[in-house]
Amino acid sequence: MHSEYSRWGYNNLRIFLAWCQLLGGCGLIIGMLHLSLNPLISITSFLLTIMMLTAVYTRIKSKDGLLLTLPSLFYSILNTIIFFQSI
């Protein structure tokens, strides 16, 4: 995975992006466990959607195949559904 971030030109952002994904996932879990924190679900799912759409764009720009692009595409669709269900 380290070589992939280097190939995309995001080598310096690798740890930051990992933390963003981890915190976003934790925000979704906490927001779903505590329904009074509904804005947390909306915010984290929206930010994760933007992150995954950026990942799709990066995969397309680097001419990766459809098989490599599908996970980020799936997660962007999933987070979009979560976002619209939470608002």
C-alpha positions in Angstrom: 0.0 0.0 0.0 2.9 2.3 0.7 4.0 2.0 -3.0 0.4 2.9 -4.1 0.4 6.2 -2.2 3.8 7.0 -3.7 2.5 6.2 -7.2 -0.4 8.5 -6.7 1.7 11.3 -5.3 0.1 11.1 -1.9 3.1 9.7 0.0 3.3 12.6 2.5 -0.5 12.4 3.2 -0.6 8.6 3.8 -0.8 8.7 7.6 -3.1 11.7 7.6 -5.5 10.0 5.3 -5.4 6.8 7.4 -6.3 8.8 10.5 -9.1 10.6 8.6 -10.6 7.2 7.6 -10.2 5.8 11.1 -11.8 8.8 12.7 -14.6 8.9 10.1 -15.4 5.2 10.8 -15.4 5.8 14.5 -17.7 8.7 14.0 -20.1 6.6 12.1 -20.1 3.9 14.8 -20.5 6.3 17.7 -23.2 8.2 15.8 -25.2 5.1 15.2 -24.8 3.9 18.8 -26.0 7.2 20.2 -29.0 8.3 18.1 -28.9 11.7 19.8 -25.7 12.4 17.9 -27.4 12.3 14.5 -25.4 15.3 13.2 -22.2 13.3 13.8 -23.4 10.6 11.3 -24.3 13.3 8.7 -20.9 15.1 9.0 -18.8 11.9 9.0 -20.7 10.2 6.2 -20.5 13.4 4.1 -16.7 13.7 4.7 -16.1 10.0 4.0 -18.2 10.4 0.8 -15.9 13.3 -0.4 -12.8 11.2 0.6 -14.0 8.2 -1.4 -15.0 10.2 -4.4 -11.5 11.7 -4.4 -10.2 8.1 -4.2 -12.3 7.2 -7.3 -11.0 10.2 -9.1 -7.4 9.3 -8.2 -7.9 5.7 -9.4 -9.3 7.0 -12.7 -6.6 9.6 -13.1 -3.9 6.9 -12.6 -5.6 4.7 -15.1 -6.2 1.8 -12.7 -8.7 -0.8 -13.8 -12.4 -1.1 -12.8 -11.6 -3.9 -10.3 -9.2 -1.6 -8.4 -11.7 1.3 -8.5 -14.7 -0.7 -7.3 -14.0 -0.6 -3.5 -13.8 3.2 -3.4 -16.8 3.5 -5.6 -18.8 1.1 -3.4 -17.8 3.1 -0.2 -18.7 6.4 -1.8 -22.2 5.1 -2.7 -22.6 3.5 0.7 -21.6 6.7 2.5 -23.9 8.8 0.2 -26.8 6.5 1.2 -25.9 6.9 4.9 -25.7 10.6 4.5 -29.1 11.0 2.9 -30.7 8.7 5.4 -29.3 10.7 8.2 -30.6 14.2 7.1 
